[in-house]
Amino acid sequence: MIRIVEVGPRDGLQNEARTIPTEDKVAFVDALSKAGLQEIEAGAFVSPEWVPQLADSGEVFRRIHRAPGVTYSALVPNERGLDRALEARADKIAVFTAASETFNQKNINCSIAESLRRFAPVLDRARSLKLPVRGYVSTAFWCPYEGKVPPEKARDVVVALVDAGVEEVSIGDTIGKATAAEVRDLLSRVLPLLGSVRPAMHFHDTYGQAIENVLESWRAGIRTFDCSVGGIGGCPYAPGAPGNVGTEAVVRALRDAGATVDVDLTALEGARRTAFAALGRNS
């Protein structure tokens, strides 16, 4: 069974120039909640100076209608972010780092090693509260500043997150430049080292290779994929990363390949229309 993590409300909206009203974000999450998704990343508790589009994440969490069986998760950078996530009753949190030192400095103003030290107390508190934690590894294949990232470097960062105690690790092709061969190579190095930690893949479709990379990951044994309905999104610190792989496209491609994906495409289409209306785009 394929597990889809819908990242549209967070990764999808964080790079938008247009200010999205809170009520539109709530409507977007509520529409996604009708699609049978197992997890929706509904916001991020980061500094509004970093990502102003997500400054109202607490209010979004308070106002959404939570569907039974759906995990509503949030990105947090530090203990202050964790406090806000707990106040908003997030079901799960995600910490984040990168496989590229330059990207990490641009994104969160610290080294990879410093980022791991920074969220260690977050993981400790989350464990004490039995709150699930995901770890993101951005630029696992290519970096907009450093170019190709050596696979052994990405492997080492993934292992560091596993050692830190995350329950799930999401490996990201942040600028959408990875090839199927690169995906296969990295996964062959990483998967044997994960133990009980669940792997996920997070692809962008900048160069039109995301669907093939999803299928290559599925063939390698990956069963969790991060997607954004309508392909919306990008990273404000990754020039050239215009959009995530579309949830609808991933569902169709995996079903065509023989995978079971228990998601309602009609409901996803409704969520896409809701998001596009808020963004002022043609549906």
PASEBA-1860 file (N, C-alpha, C; in nm, 3 decimals):
! residues 283
1> MIRIVEVG> 0.084/-0.120/0.000/0.000/0.000/0.000/0.088/0.126/0.000 ~ 0.060/0.216/-0.091/0.135/0.341/-0.099/0.080/0.443/0.001 ~ 0.169/0.513/0.066/0.131/0.619/0.159/0.172/0.754/0.098 ~ 0.074/0.842/0.080/0.099/0.975/0.025/0.102/1.077/0.139 ~ 0.208/1.156/0.145/0.215/1.269/0.238/0.192/1.395/0.154 ~ 0.078/1.456/0.172/0.042/1.576/0.096/0.108/1.698/0.160 ~ 0.202/1.758/0.086/0.279/1.871/0.140/0.235/2.005/0.081 ~ 0.125/2.005/0.006/0.080/2.128/-0.059/0.058/2.245/0.036
9> PRDGLQNE> -0.010/2.225/0.149/-0.036/2.339/0.238/0.090/2.399/0.301 ~ 0.200/2.323/0.303/0.325/2.378/0.355/0.424/2.405/0.242 ~ 0.479/2.301/0.184/0.579/2.320/0.079/0.517/2.379/-0.047 ~ 0.389/2.356/-0.064/0.322/2.410/-0.181/0.302/2.560/-0.175 ~ 0.275/2.613/-0.056/0.242/2.755/-0.042/0.357/2.843/0.003 ~ 0.465/2.783/0.055/0.568/2.864/0.120/0.642/2.958/0.026 ~ 0.643/2.928/-0.103/0.720/3.009/-0.196/0.633/3.101/-0.281 ~ 0.504/3.108/-0.249/0.414/3.189/-0.329/0.431/3.339/-0.296
17> ARTIPTED> 0.435/3.421/-0.400/0.446/3.565/-0.379/0.314/3.624/-0.331 ~ 0.205/3.563/-0.373/0.074/3.612/-0.335/0.040/3.573/-0.191 ~ -0.010/3.665/-0.112/-0.050/3.636/0.025/-0.181/3.558/0.023 ~ -0.180/3.443/0.085/-0.297/3.355/0.087/-0.371/3.377/0.218 ~ -0.496/3.418/0.215/-0.572/3.436/0.339/-0.584/3.306/0.418 ~ -0.588/3.319/0.548/-0.597/3.202/0.635/-0.717/3.115/0.600 ~ -0.830/3.179/0.574/-0.950/3.100/0.545/-0.934/3.016/0.418 ~ -0.855/3.065/0.323/-0.831/2.987/0.202/-0.741/2.867/0.231
25> KVAFVDAL> -0.644/2.885/0.320/-0.558/2.773/0.359/-0.639/2.667/0.433 ~ -0.726/2.711/0.520/-0.813/2.617/0.593/-0.900/2.540/0.495 ~ -0.958/2.610/0.398/-1.043/2.544/0.298/-0.962/2.443/0.217 ~ -0.837/2.476/0.188/-0.750/2.386/0.112/-0.725/2.258/0.192 ~ -0.687/2.273/0.318/-0.662/2.154/0.401/-0.790/2.073/0.417 ~ -0.900/2.139/0.439/-1.028/2.067/0.456/-1.065/1.989/0.329 ~ -1.036/2.049/0.214/-1.064/1.978/0.088/-0.974/1.856/0.074 ~ -0.848/1.869/0.112/-0.756/1.756/0.107/-0.797/1.646/0.203
33> SKAGLQEI> -0.856/1.685/0.316/-0.896/1.587/0.417/-1.004/1.492/0.366 ~ -1.071/1.528/0.258/-1.176/1.443/0.202/-1.124/1.342/0.101 ~ -0.993/1.345/0.075/-0.937/1.264/-0.034/-0.882/1.129/0.010 ~ -0.892/1.096/0.139/-0.841/0.968/0.184/-0.692/0.965/0.206 ~ -0.628/1.083/0.214/-0.484/1.090/0.240/-0.455/1.050/0.384 ~ -0.342/0.987/0.405/-0.306/0.946/0.541/-0.240/1.060/0.619 ~ -0.171/1.149/0.548/-0.102/1.258/0.618/-0.106/1.385/0.534 ~ -0.131/1.497/0.601/-0.129/1.629/0.537/-0.036/1.719/0.618
41> EAGAFVSP> 0.066/1.770/0.554/0.155/1.866/0.621/0.089/2.003/0.611 ~ 0.026/2.042/0.721/-0.066/2.156/0.717/0.000/2.291/0.742 ~ 0.128/2.293/0.782/0.192/2.422/0.807/0.332/2.405/0.860 ~ 0.389/2.516/0.905/0.524/2.516/0.961/0.534/2.622/1.069 ~ 0.601/2.586/1.178/0.618/2.680/1.288/0.761/2.733/1.287 ~ 0.787/2.808/1.181/0.917/2.870/1.160/0.902/3.022/1.177 ~ 1.015/3.092/1.174/1.010/3.236/1.188/0.935/3.298/1.070 ~ 0.840/3.388/1.096/0.769/3.454/0.985/0.863/3.539/0.899
49> EWVPQLAD> 0.979/3.574/0.951/1.078/3.645/0.869/1.136/3.553/0.764 ~ 1.148/3.424/0.795/1.197/3.326/0.698/1.091/3.297/0.593 ~ 0.972/3.261/0.642/0.866/3.215/0.552/0.736/3.285/0.591 ~ 0.716/3.408/0.545/0.598/3.484/0.586/0.466/3.420/0.546 ~ 0.468/3.339/0.438/0.343/3.277/0.393/0.286/3.180/0.495 ~ 0.368/3.132/0.588/0.322/3.033/0.684/0.312/3.089/0.825 ~ 0.311/3.220/0.837/0.306/3.282/0.969/0.178/3.250/1.045 ~ 0.073/3.216/0.973/-0.056/3.188/1.038/-0.082/3.038/1.057
57> SGEVFRRI> 0.023/2.957/1.058/0.004/2.812/1.069/-0.071/2.772/1.195 ~ -0.047/2.841/1.306/-0.118/2.810/1.429/-0.268/2.827/1.413 ~ -0.307/2.934/1.347/-0.450/2.959/1.325/-0.508/2.857/1.228 ~ -0.430/2.819/1.127/-0.477/2.716/1.034/-0.505/2.586/1.108 ~ -0.411/2.543/1.193/-0.430/2.420/1.270/-0.553/2.429/1.360 ~ -0.576/2.545/1.416/-0.690/2.559/1.507/-0.824/2.552/1.433 ~ -0.825/2.593/1.306/-0.952/2.607/1.237/-0.988/2.492/1.143 ~ -0.893/2.408/1.109/-0.923/2.298/1.017/-1.017/2.196/1.083
65> HRAPGVTY> -1.091/2.125/0.998/-1.176/2.016/1.044/-1.096/1.886/1.027 ~ -1.058/1.828/1.136/-0.968/1.713/1.131/-1.047/1.585/1.101 ~ -1.009/1.520/0.994/-1.076/1.396/0.955/-1.018/1.279/1.033 ~ -1.100/1.185/1.074/-1.050/1.068/1.146/-0.948/0.992/1.063 ~ -0.839/0.951/1.127/-0.738/0.872/1.059/-0.635/0.951/0.982 ~ -0.650/1.083/0.974/-0.554/1.167/0.901/-0.456/1.228/1.001 ~ -0.328/1.220/0.972/-0.224/1.283/1.052/-0.199/1.424/0.997 ~ -0.209/1.523/1.085/-0.183/1.662/1.046/-0.049/1.702/1.105
73> SALVPNER> 0.051/1.716/1.018/0.188/1.738/1.062/0.235/1.879/1.034 ~ 0.348/1.915/1.095/0.402/2.050/1.080/0.554/2.046/1.087 ~ 0.616/2.138/1.014/0.760/2.157/1.017/0.798/2.243/1.137 ~ 0.904/2.205/1.210/0.952/2.287/1.320/1.105/2.295/1.314 ~ 1.164/2.412/1.341/1.309/2.425/1.334/1.380/2.413/1.468 ~ 1.306/2.430/1.578/1.370/2.440/1.709/1.265/2.421/1.819 ~ 1.307/2.437/1.944/1.215/2.415/2.055/1.100/2.516/2.057 ~ 1.128/2.638/2.019/1.020/2.737/2.013/0.914/2.694/1.912
81> GLDRALEA> 0.960/2.643/1.797/0.866/2.592/1.698/0.788/2.473/1.750 ~ 0.856/2.388/1.828/0.787/2.273/1.887/0.679/2.320/1.984 ~ 0.710/2.421/2.064/0.609/2.475/2.156/0.484/2.519/2.081 ~ 0.504/2.588/1.969/0.390/2.635/1.891/0.315/2.519/1.827 ~ 0.389/2.418/1.782/0.324/2.300/1.722/0.240/2.226/1.826 ~ 0.292/2.216/1.948/0.216/2.150/2.054/0.092/2.229/2.089 ~ 0.106/2.360/2.094/-0.010/2.445/2.124/-0.118/2.428/2.018 ~ -0.075/2.410/1.892/-0.170/2.394/1.781/-0.219/2.250/1.766
89> RADKIAVF> -0.169/2.160/1.849/-0.209/2.019/1.847/-0.171/1.950/1.716 ~ -0.051/1.975/1.669/0.000/1.901/1.554/0.016/1.755/1.594 ~ -0.019/1.664/1.503/-0.011/1.521/1.532/0.129/1.466/1.516 ~ 0.212/1.539/1.445/0.346/1.491/1.411/0.429/1.613/1.374 ~ 0.559/1.608/1.396/0.645/1.719/1.357/0.754/1.670/1.263 ~ 0.816/1.765/1.195/0.928/1.733/1.107/1.040/1.833/1.133 ~ 1.161/1.781/1.146/1.280/1.865/1.153/1.350/1.856/1.018 ~ 1.443/1.946/0.993/1.498/1.949/0.858/1.643/1.993/0.857
97> TAASETFN> 1.717/1.932/0.766/1.855/1.968/0.739/1.879/1.941/0.591 ~ 2.006/1.945/0.549/2.036/1.926/0.407/2.165/1.846/0.392 ~ 2.187/1.797/0.272/2.312/1.728/0.241/2.416/1.821/0.184 ~ 2.381/1.948/0.166/2.471/2.050/0.112/2.493/2.158/0.218 ~ 2.619/2.184/0.252/2.650/2.286/0.353/2.603/2.424/0.309 ~ 2.623/2.458/0.183/2.584/2.591/0.136/2.433/2.609/0.142 ~ 2.360/2.508/0.100/2.214/2.518/0.106/2.168/2.532/0.251 ~ 2.228/2.456/0.341/2.187/2.465/0.481/2.212/2.605/0.537
105> QKNINCSI> 2.323/2.664/0.500/2.353/2.800/0.545/2.251/2.899/0.489 ~ 2.215/2.883/0.363/2.117/2.972/0.301/1.977/2.951/0.361 ~ 1.946/2.827/0.392/1.811/2.791/0.435/1.788/2.821/0.583 ~ 1.881/2.778/0.669/1.859/2.795/0.813/1.979/2.856/0.885 ~ 2.073/2.909/0.807/2.182/2.989/0.863/2.269/2.912/0.963 ~ 2.295/2.786/0.933/2.387/2.709/1.016/2.440/2.591/0.935 ~ 2.544/2.527/0.987/2.602/2.411/0.921/2.512/2.289/0.942 ~ 2.543/2.183/0.870/2.467/2.059/0.887/2.484/2.008/1.030
113> AESLRRFA> 2.607/2.007/1.079/2.633/1.959/1.215/2.559/2.044/1.317 ~ 2.559/2.175/1.297/2.488/2.264/1.389/2.337/2.239/1.386 ~ 2.284/2.212/1.268/2.140/2.186/1.259/2.102/2.060/1.336 ~ 2.187/1.958/1.328/2.161/1.834/1.402/2.164/1.860/1.553 ~ 2.259/1.941/1.597/2.265/1.973/1.740/2.145/2.057/1.782 ~ 2.100/2.145/1.692/1.991/2.235/1.725/1.860/2.161/1.749 ~ 1.834/2.058/1.670/1.706/1.991/1.691/1.715/1.867/1.780 ~ 1.832/1.839/1.839/1.842/1.728/1.934/1.745/1.744/2.051
121> PVLDRARS> 1.736/1.863/2.115/1.638/1.876/2.224/1.493/1.866/2.176 ~ 1.468/1.901/2.051/1.333/1.885/1.995/1.298/1.737/1.991 ~ 1.392/1.655/1.945/1.368/1.512/1.938/1.352/1.452/2.078 ~ 1.432/1.498/2.172/1.420/1.448/2.309/1.281/1.475/2.366 ~ 1.234/1.598/2.349/1.102/1.633/2.401/0.992/1.557/2.328 ~ 1.006/1.545/2.197/0.904/1.473/2.119/0.894/1.328/2.165 ~ 1.009/1.265/2.190/1.007/1.127/2.238/0.935/1.116/2.372 ~ 0.963/1.213/2.461/0.900/1.208/2.593/0.749/1.224/2.583
129> LKLPVRGY> 0.704/1.292/2.476/0.561/1.314/2.455/0.499/1.211/2.362 ~ 0.584/1.117/2.314/0.540/1.016/2.217/0.483/1.081/2.090 ~ 0.546/1.190/2.049/0.507/1.262/1.929/0.595/1.215/1.812 ~ 0.539/1.161/1.705/0.620/1.114/1.592/0.700/1.227/1.529 ~ 0.822/1.193/1.485/0.910/1.292/1.422/0.961/1.239/1.289 ~ 0.948/1.325/1.188/1.006/1.300/1.056/1.132/1.385/1.043 ~ 1.231/1.338/0.968/1.349/1.418/0.937/1.360/1.438/0.787 ~ 1.372/1.563/0.745/1.391/1.595/0.603/1.540/1.610/0.570
137> VSTAFWCP> 1.580/1.555/0.456/1.714/1.580/0.402/1.696/1.647/0.267 ~ 1.717/1.777/0.262/1.708/1.851/0.135/1.836/1.832/0.054 ~ 1.829/1.866/-0.074/1.943/1.862/-0.167/2.020/1.730/-0.157 ~ 1.949/1.620/-0.153/2.014/1.490/-0.141/2.083/1.446/-0.270 ~ 2.049/1.512/-0.380/2.108/1.474/-0.509/2.186/1.590/-0.573 ~ 2.121/1.704/-0.579/2.182/1.822/-0.641/2.151/1.944/-0.554 ~ 2.245/2.038/-0.556/2.232/2.163/-0.480/2.235/2.280/-0.578 ~ 2.151/2.382/-0.559/2.154/2.496/-0.650/2.282/2.578/-0.641
145> YEGKVPPE> 2.360/2.557/-0.536/2.483/2.634/-0.515/2.610/2.552/-0.536 ~ 2.606/2.423/-0.498/2.726/2.340/-0.504/2.727/2.240/-0.619 ~ 2.613/2.226/-0.688/2.606/2.127/-0.794/2.575/1.989/-0.740 ~ 2.630/1.886/-0.802/2.599/1.748/-0.763/2.650/1.721/-0.622 ~ 2.564/1.662/-0.542/2.598/1.625/-0.405/2.646/1.480/-0.406 ~ 2.765/1.452/-0.355/2.813/1.314/-0.352/2.715/1.224/-0.275 ~ 2.679/1.109/-0.329/2.579/1.025/-0.262/2.621/0.982/-0.123 ~ 2.751/0.965/-0.101/2.795/0.926/0.033/2.771/1.037/0.135
153> KARDVVVA> 2.771/1.160/0.090/2.742/1.272/0.181/2.594/1.271/0.220 ~ 2.507/1.251/0.122/2.365/1.240/0.151/2.338/1.120/0.241 ~ 2.405/1.010/0.214/2.388/0.889/0.298/2.424/0.920/0.443 ~ 2.534/0.991/0.463/2.580/1.019/0.599/2.481/1.107/0.675 ~ 2.417/1.201/0.605/2.319/1.287/0.671/2.194/1.207/0.707 ~ 2.152/1.118/0.617/2.038/1.031/0.647/2.069/0.947/0.771 ~ 2.187/0.889/0.776/2.226/0.806/0.890/2.229/0.889/1.019 ~ 2.275/1.014/1.010/2.277/1.101/1.127/2.136/1.125/1.180
161> LVDAGVEE> 2.040/1.140/1.091/1.900/1.157/1.134/1.846/1.029/1.197 ~ 1.881/0.917/1.139/1.839/0.789/1.197/1.897/0.775/1.337 ~ 2.025/0.806/1.352/2.090/0.797/1.483/2.029/0.895/1.583 ~ 1.979/1.009/1.531/1.918/1.109/1.618/1.783/1.065/1.673 ~ 1.721/0.968/1.607/1.597/0.912/1.659/1.470/0.946/1.585 ~ 1.480/0.990/1.458/1.357/1.015/1.383/1.291/0.882/1.350 ~ 1.161/0.886/1.328/1.087/0.765/1.292/1.071/0.750/1.141 ~ 1.093/0.859/1.070/1.077/0.860/0.924/1.178/0.959/0.868
169> VSIGDTIG> 1.236/0.928/0.754/1.329/1.020/0.690/1.285/1.041/0.545 ~ 1.272/1.168/0.507/1.228/1.205/0.372/1.348/1.259/0.295 ~ 1.380/1.194/0.185/1.498/1.227/0.104/1.453/1.313/-0.013 ~ 1.507/1.436/-0.020/1.455/1.533/-0.114/1.544/1.565/-0.233 ~ 1.482/1.568/-0.350/1.546/1.620/-0.472/1.499/1.763/-0.487 ~ 1.559/1.854/-0.414/1.507/1.988/-0.393/1.497/2.071/-0.520 ~ 1.589/2.051/-0.614/1.580/2.130/-0.737/1.536/2.045/-0.857 ~ 1.492/1.925/-0.830/1.433/1.843/-0.936/1.527/1.801/-1.047
177> KATAAEVR> 1.654/1.779/-1.014/1.753/1.748/-1.116/1.799/1.603/-1.115 ~ 1.754/1.526/-1.016/1.799/1.387/-1.005/1.750/1.303/-1.122 ~ 1.829/1.203/-1.157/1.790/1.105/-1.257/1.754/0.974/-1.187 ~ 1.689/0.885/-1.261/1.652/0.756/-1.204/1.776/0.679/-1.159 ~ 1.884/0.689/-1.235/2.007/0.619/-1.198/2.063/0.674/-1.066 ~ 2.055/0.804/-1.048/2.103/0.864/-0.922/2.015/0.824/-0.805 ~ 1.886/0.817/-0.828/1.794/0.772/-0.724/1.825/0.628/-0.685 ~ 1.842/0.544/-0.784/1.872/0.403/-0.759/2.004/0.389/-0.681
185> DLLSRVLP> 2.104/0.466/-0.719/2.234/0.460/-0.653/2.224/0.500/-0.506 ~ 2.159/0.614/-0.479/2.150/0.660/-0.341/2.069/0.563/-0.255 ~ 1.957/0.516/-0.307/1.876/0.424/-0.228/1.948/0.294/-0.199 ~ 2.031/0.248/-0.290/2.107/0.126/-0.265/2.205/0.144/-0.150 ~ 2.250/0.268/-0.128/2.343/0.298/-0.018/2.269/0.322/0.113 ~ 2.147/0.376/0.104/2.077/0.423/0.223/1.986/0.317/0.285 ~ 1.907/0.249/0.203/1.803/0.160/0.256/1.856/0.053/0.352 ~ 1.973/-0.006/0.326/2.021/-0.107/0.420/2.056/-0.053/0.558
193> LLGSVRPA> 2.064/0.080/0.573/2.109/0.140/0.697/1.996/0.197/0.782 ~ 1.872/0.186/0.736/1.762/0.255/0.802/1.703/0.179/0.920 ~ 1.720/0.049/0.926/1.658/-0.027/1.034/1.507/-0.014/1.028 ~ 1.447/0.028/1.139/1.301/0.041/1.146/1.251/0.177/1.100 ~ 1.343/0.266/1.063/1.303/0.401/1.020/1.242/0.393/0.880 ~ 1.127/0.457/0.863/1.056/0.451/0.735/1.114/0.553/0.637 ~ 1.147/0.513/0.516/1.196/0.606/0.415/1.082/0.667/0.334 ~ 1.101/0.791/0.293/1.007/0.858/0.202/1.090/0.934/0.099
201> MHFHDTYG> 1.029/0.960/-0.016/1.097/1.037/-0.120/1.017/1.162/-0.151 ~ 1.091/1.269/-0.177/1.032/1.401/-0.198/1.093/1.460/-0.326 ~ 1.017/1.454/-0.435/1.069/1.495/-0.565/1.006/1.625/-0.613 ~ 1.088/1.705/-0.680/1.040/1.820/-0.756/1.051/1.786/-0.904 ~ 0.970/1.853/-0.984/0.960/1.815/-1.125/1.018/1.919/-1.219 ~ 1.121/1.988/-1.174/1.182/2.097/-1.251/1.223/2.053/-1.391 ~ 1.280/1.935/-1.403/1.330/1.886/-1.531/1.244/1.773/-1.588 ~ 1.123/1.756/-1.535/1.031/1.658/-1.588/1.065/1.514/-1.560
209> QAIENVLE> 1.147/1.490/-1.456/1.191/1.354/-1.427/1.129/1.296/-1.300 ~ 1.042/1.373/-1.235/0.993/1.332/-1.104/0.915/1.201/-1.107 ~ 0.829/1.183/-1.205/0.747/1.061/-1.208/0.834/0.938/-1.229 ~ 0.930/0.947/-1.317/1.021/0.832/-1.335/1.100/0.805/-1.207 ~ 1.136/0.912/-1.136/1.207/0.894/-1.009/1.118/0.831/-0.902 ~ 0.991/0.868/-0.903/0.894/0.803/-0.812/0.886/0.654/-0.843 ~ 0.874/0.621/-0.969/0.861/0.479/-1.007/0.989/0.402/-0.976 ~ 1.103/0.465/-0.998/1.230/0.399/-0.965/1.239/0.374/-0.814
217> SWRAGIRT> 1.193/0.471/-0.736/1.193/0.456/-0.589/1.099/0.343/-0.547 ~ 0.982/0.339/-0.610/0.886/0.233/-0.580/0.945/0.096/-0.611 ~ 1.012/0.086/-0.723/1.075/-0.042/-0.760/1.183/-0.081/-0.658 ~ 1.245/0.020/-0.595/1.349/-0.006/-0.495/1.291/-0.038/-0.358 ~ 1.159/-0.025/-0.344/1.096/-0.060/-0.218/1.035/0.055/-0.139 ~ 1.044/0.178/-0.191/0.986/0.294/-0.123/0.833/0.287/-0.133 ~ 0.765/0.315/-0.023/0.619/0.312/-0.022/0.558/0.442/0.030 ~ 0.639/0.542/0.060/0.589/0.672/0.105/0.644/0.781/0.015
225> FDCSVGGI> 0.555/0.866/-0.035/0.596/0.973/-0.126/0.533/1.105/-0.084 ~ 0.615/1.210/-0.086/0.566/1.346/-0.061/0.523/1.405/-0.195 ~ 0.404/1.462/-0.198/0.351/1.521/-0.321/0.273/1.647/-0.287 ~ 0.248/1.727/-0.389/0.170/1.849/-0.370/0.064/1.856/-0.480 ~ -0.061/1.863/-0.440/-0.169/1.861/-0.537/-0.152/1.975/-0.638 ~ -0.171/1.945/-0.765/-0.153/2.045/-0.869/-0.009/2.081/-0.898 ~ 0.086/2.014/-0.830/0.228/2.044/-0.852/0.272/2.179/-0.799 ~ 0.195/2.237/-0.706/0.232/2.369/-0.657/0.348/2.358/-0.560
233> GGCPYAPG> 0.424/2.467/-0.550/0.527/2.474/-0.447/0.665/2.498/-0.500 ~ 0.756/2.505/-0.406/0.895/2.531/-0.434/0.963/2.574/-0.306 ~ 1.091/2.603/-0.314/1.166/2.642/-0.195/1.223/2.781/-0.214 ~ 1.199/2.874/-0.121/1.251/3.009/-0.136/1.403/3.017/-0.135 ~ 1.470/2.911/-0.089/1.616/2.910/-0.085/1.677/2.817/-0.189 ~ 1.596/2.775/-0.286/1.646/2.688/-0.392/1.606/2.743/-0.527 ~ 1.684/2.835/-0.582/1.653/2.887/-0.715/1.640/2.775/-0.817 ~ 1.536/2.781/-0.899/1.517/2.680/-1.002/1.437/2.560/-0.958
241> APGNVGTE> 1.368/2.571/-0.843/1.284/2.460/-0.796/1.139/2.503/-0.795 ~ 1.074/2.511/-0.911/0.943/2.575/-0.919/0.827/2.495/-0.861 ~ 0.837/2.363/-0.857/0.718/2.292/-0.811/0.744/2.149/-0.771 ~ 0.666/2.103/-0.674/0.670/1.962/-0.633/0.604/1.875/-0.739 ~ 0.633/1.747/-0.731/0.562/1.655/-0.819/0.415/1.654/-0.778 ~ 0.326/1.652/-0.875/0.183/1.661/-0.849/0.127/1.532/-0.789 ~ 0.046/1.547/-0.685/-0.012/1.431/-0.618/-0.093/1.345/-0.715 ~ -0.174/1.410/-0.797/-0.258/1.336/-0.891/-0.174/1.253/-0.988
249> AVVRALRD> -0.065/1.313/-1.037/0.022/1.243/-1.132/0.089/1.123/-1.066 ~ 0.130/1.139/-0.942/0.194/1.028/-0.870/0.094/0.914/-0.848 ~ -0.027/0.947/-0.807/-0.128/0.844/-0.784/-0.154/0.767/-0.913 ~ -0.172/0.837/-1.022/-0.202/0.770/-1.149/-0.085/0.685/-1.195 ~ 0.036/0.738/-1.186/0.153/0.664/-1.233/0.176/0.537/-1.152 ~ 0.161/0.545/-1.021/0.180/0.427/-0.938/0.070/0.325/-0.960 ~ -0.053/0.371/-0.977/-0.161/0.276/-1.006/-0.137/0.207/-1.140 ~ -0.094/0.282/-1.239/-0.067/0.222/-1.369/0.045/0.119/-1.361
257> AGATVDVD> 0.138/0.139/-1.265/0.250/0.046/-1.248/0.211/-0.076/-1.165 ~ 0.089/-0.074/-1.109/0.041/-0.190/-1.034/0.036/-0.171/-0.884 ~ 0.065/-0.051/-0.835/0.063/-0.026/-0.691/-0.080/0.005/-0.645 ~ -0.107/-0.021/-0.518/-0.234/0.014/-0.458/-0.220/0.150/-0.390 ~ -0.302/0.245/-0.434/-0.299/0.380/-0.377/-0.443/0.417/-0.341 ~ -0.473/0.419/-0.213/-0.610/0.439/-0.168/-0.636/0.589/-0.148 ~ -0.645/0.661/-0.260/-0.670/0.805/-0.259/-0.779/0.837/-0.360 ~ -0.866/0.929/-0.325/-0.979/0.968/-0.410/-0.935/1.079/-0.505
265> LTALEGAR> -0.917/1.046/-0.632/-0.871/1.145/-0.729/-0.974/1.256/-0.752 ~ -1.102/1.224/-0.742/-1.204/1.327/-0.759/-1.195/1.430/-0.648 ~ -1.173/1.383/-0.525/-1.156/1.477/-0.414/-1.027/1.557/-0.428 ~ -0.921/1.493/-0.477/-0.796/1.566/-0.501/-0.817/1.677/-0.603 ~ -0.896/1.649/-0.705/-0.926/1.751/-0.806/-0.998/1.869/-0.742 ~ -1.089/1.841/-0.650/-1.157/1.949/-0.580/-1.060/2.031/-0.496 ~ -0.965/1.964/-0.432/-0.865/2.035/-0.352/-0.775/2.120/-0.441 ~ -0.742/2.068/-0.557/-0.660/2.146/-0.651/-0.733/2.272/-0.695
273> RTAFAALG> -0.860/2.261/-0.725/-0.937/2.378/-0.765/-0.942/2.481/-0.652 ~ -0.957/2.432/-0.529/-0.958/2.523/-0.415/-0.825/2.597/-0.403 ~ -0.715/2.524/-0.418/-0.583/2.586/-0.407/-0.559/2.685/-0.521 ~ -0.593/2.644/-0.643/-0.569/2.732/-0.757/-0.653/2.859/-0.749 ~ -0.775/2.848/-0.698/-0.859/2.968/-0.681/-0.793/3.065/-0.584 ~ -0.738/3.011/-0.475/-0.671/3.096/-0.376/-0.546/3.160/-0.433 ~ -0.480/3.089/-0.525/-0.356/3.139/-0.585/-0.382/3.227/-0.708 ~ -0.508/3.237/-0.749/-0.539/3.318/-0.865/-0.497/3.255/-0.995
281> RNS> -0.497/3.122/-1.000/-0.457/3.051/-1.121/-0.577/2.987/-1.187 ~ -0.565/2.964/-1.315/-0.670/2.891/-1.386/-0.664/2.745/-1.346 ~ -0.782/2.687/-1.320/-0.787/2.547/-1.279/-0.793/2.453/-1.397
END
